[in-house]
Amino acid sequence: MNRARLYQALAAFQAGDAVACAIPVPPIAKALNDLRVPPQLRWVMVAAKAASTVGLASVPRHPRLARLTTAMLTLYFVLALGAHLRVRDKAVNMVPAASFLALYAALTVQGPPVNR
């Protein structure tokens, strides 16, 4: 998969995740409860995921915005991993956050593809 398609696939994933968090689907609600995220602050996650959808999808026309988005997602997943550690969550529950942290950090370092 080329990197431009990767950014588009990640944008689609973030959009779906934003919708799942907005509903919220039961596994996400349980995870947020386990992480002790207050219900009145959960909208921030939905907004961040929706904004990241736009930023990732912008890669063909605005690669700098896409790179800023991957940097912000790196920070987001640092905080997510920290939340798991704070509540002493099971290691298996930390794997998605750690994986996305590594992915977005690598994309930030590498930068998006540049059309010349």
VENBELDA-V548000 format. One record per residue. RES is the residue in one small letter. SS is DSSP state (~ for helix, > for strand, _ for the rest). BURIAL is b if it has 16 or more other C-alpha atoms within 10 Angstrom, else e. Layout:
BEGIN
res:RES ss:SS burial:BURIAL
res:RES ss:SS burial:BURIAL
END
This chain:
BEGIN
res:m ss:_ burial:e
res:n ss:_ burial:e
res:r ss:~ burial:e
res:a ss:~ burial:b
res:r ss:~ burial:e
res:l ss:~ burial:e
res:y ss:~ burial:b
res:q ss:~ burial:b
res:a ss:~ burial:b
res:l ss:~ burial:b
res:a ss:~ burial:b
res:a ss:~ burial:b
res:f ss:~ burial:e
res:q ss:~ burial:b
res:a ss:~ burial:b
res:g ss:~ burial:e
res:d ss:~ burial:b
res:a ss:~ burial:b
res:v ss:~ burial:e
res:a ss:~ burial:b
res:c ss:~ burial:b
res:a ss:~ burial:b
res:i ss:~ burial:e
res:p ss:_ burial:b
res:v ss:_ burial:e
res:p ss:~ burial:e
res:p ss:~ burial:e
res:i ss:~ burial:e
res:a ss:~ burial:b
res:k ss:~ burial:e
res:a ss:~ burial:e
res:l ss:~ burial:b
res:n ss:~ burial:e
res:d ss:~ burial:e
res:l ss:_ burial:b
res:r ss:_ burial:e
res:v ss:_ burial:e
res:p ss:_ burial:e
res:p ss:~ burial:e
res:q ss:~ burial:e
res:l ss:~ burial:e
res:r ss:~ burial:e
res:w ss:~ burial:e
res:v ss:~ burial:e
res:m ss:~ burial:e
res:v ss:~ burial:b
res:a ss:~ burial:e
res:a ss:~ burial:b
res:k ss:~ burial:b
res:a ss:~ burial:b
res:a ss:~ burial:b
res:s ss:~ burial:b
res:t ss:~ burial:b
res:v ss:~ burial:b
res:g ss:~ burial:b
res:l ss:~ burial:b
res:a ss:~ burial:b
res:s ss:~ burial:b
res:v ss:~ burial:b
res:p ss:~ burial:b
res:r ss:_ burial:e
res:h ss:_ burial:e
res:p ss:~ burial:b
res:r ss:~ burial:b
res:l ss:~ burial:b
res:a ss:~ burial:b
res:r ss:~ burial:b
res:l ss:~ burial:b
res:t ss:~ burial:b
res:t ss:~ burial:b
res:a ss:~ burial:b
res:m ss:~ burial:b
res:l ss:~ burial:b
res:t ss:~ burial:b
res:l ss:~ burial:e
res:y ss:~ burial:b
res:f ss:~ burial:b
res:v ss:~ burial:b
res:l ss:~ burial:e
res:a ss:~ burial:b
res:l ss:~ burial:b
res:g ss:~ burial:b
res:a ss:~ burial:b
res:h ss:~ burial:b
res:l ss:~ burial:e
res:r ss:~ burial:e
res:v ss:_ burial:e
res:r ss:_ burial:e
res:d ss:_ burial:e
res:k ss:_ burial:e
res:a ss:~ burial:e
res:v ss:~ burial:e
res:n ss:~ burial:e
res:m ss:~ burial:b
res:v ss:~ burial:e
res:p ss:~ burial:e
res:a ss:~ burial:b
res:a ss:~ burial:b
res:s ss:~ burial:e
res:f ss:~ burial:b
res:l ss:~ burial:b
res:a ss:~ burial:e
res:l ss:~ burial:e
res:y ss:~ burial:b
res:a ss:~ burial:b
res:a ss:~ burial:e
res:l ss:~ burial:b
res:t ss:~ burial:b
res:v ss:~ burial:e
res:q ss:~ burial:e
res:g ss:_ burial:b
res:p ss:_ burial:b
res:p ss:_ burial:b
res:v ss:_ burial:e
res:n ss:_ burial:e
res:r ss:_ burial:e
END
